[in-house]
Amino acid sequence: MAQGLMIAYSSATPGRDADYEKWYDGIHIPDVRAAIPSITAVHRYRQVDLQGGGGAPRYLAVYELGDADVATAAGQLGAAGAAGRLRMTDAMDTTDNPPDLQWFAAADA
């Protein structure tokens, strides 16, 4: 069982889903895994619109951490970003649907 989680919500820039998917899987996940050595697994999901309202789909990435030291993991991610080791893309919507990052430690950790 994961001892911690980093949950990342994000959206593709409208009309750029394919570019976003390619970047996320091929560049972003490897960059984040290199920044946070305690990541043991990554799972990605696409929001399902059951109401038929349309709009940009939201994506969810669940990064499993091998330990509950989420403060260290968050610091490692921040340091990687500050050092330019997280390559970004304009295929991710940072204006209308900006990314949201949340951290969790196992309740029994």
N, C-alpha and C positions, 0 to 999 in steps of 0.2 A: 504494500500500500504506500502511496506517495505520502511523504511527511509534510509537504507544502505544495502549493499550487500558485502559479502565476496565470491569471485569466486575462486575455487580451481580446477586446472587442474592436473591430475595425470595419471599414467599408471601402469598396473600390470607388474610384472616381467614376461618375456615370459614363457608361459605355466602354469602360476599361477593365471589365472583369477578367478577361483572359490574361491581360498584362499583369494585373494584380496577383492572380493565382500563380503565375509563373514566377514572379518576383518573390512572393511569400514563401513558396515551397523551395525554390532554388537558391535564394539569396538570404532572405530575412531569417528563416529558421536556422540555417547554419551559422549566421552571425550571432544570433541570440544564444545558441548552444555553445558557441566558442566563448561568449562573454560570461555565461553562468555554467561553470563545470558541474554543478549539482543537478542539472536537468537530466532526467532519466528517460523521459518520453514526451512526445508532443502529439496532440490530437487536434485536428481542425474540423470545424463544422460550418455549414451555411444555414442561415435562418430560413425557415420555411414560412411562407406567407399563407396561412390558412384562411385569412379573411378576404384575400383577393384584392387588397388595397393597392398593390403595386408598390412603387418606391424602390429605393436602392436596398439590396439585401445587405444584411449585417452578417459579418463573419465572426466566429469565435475560435480562438486558439487556447487550448489548455496545455500548459507546460507543467509537467510533474517534476517535483523537486525531491531529491533523495534525502534531504534533511529539512528540518523545520526552521532553519535560520533564514527566514525570508528577508530580514533586514540586510544581511550580507548579500543575498542574491540581488535585491533591489539596488544596492550600492554598486555591485559589479555591472549591472545593466546600465546604470547612470554613468559610470566611468567609461564604459565602452562607447556610449553615445557621445559623451564629451570629447573623447579621443578620436571620433570619426570612424569608429569600427563597426557602426551599424549603418549599412548602406540603405538609404531611403529611396523612394520612388514617387513620381507624381501620379502614379496609378492608384495610390491610396488617398482617399478623401480625408483631408485634414481640416477642411473648412465647414462643410455642411453636416458631416457625420464624423467628427474627429474620433480618433482612437481613445479607448478607455482601458486602463490597466488596473487590475485589482490583485491583491496578494492575500493568500490564506495559509494558515498553519493547521495541521491536523488537530482536531479537537482533543485527541488523547495524547498529543505530543508533549 
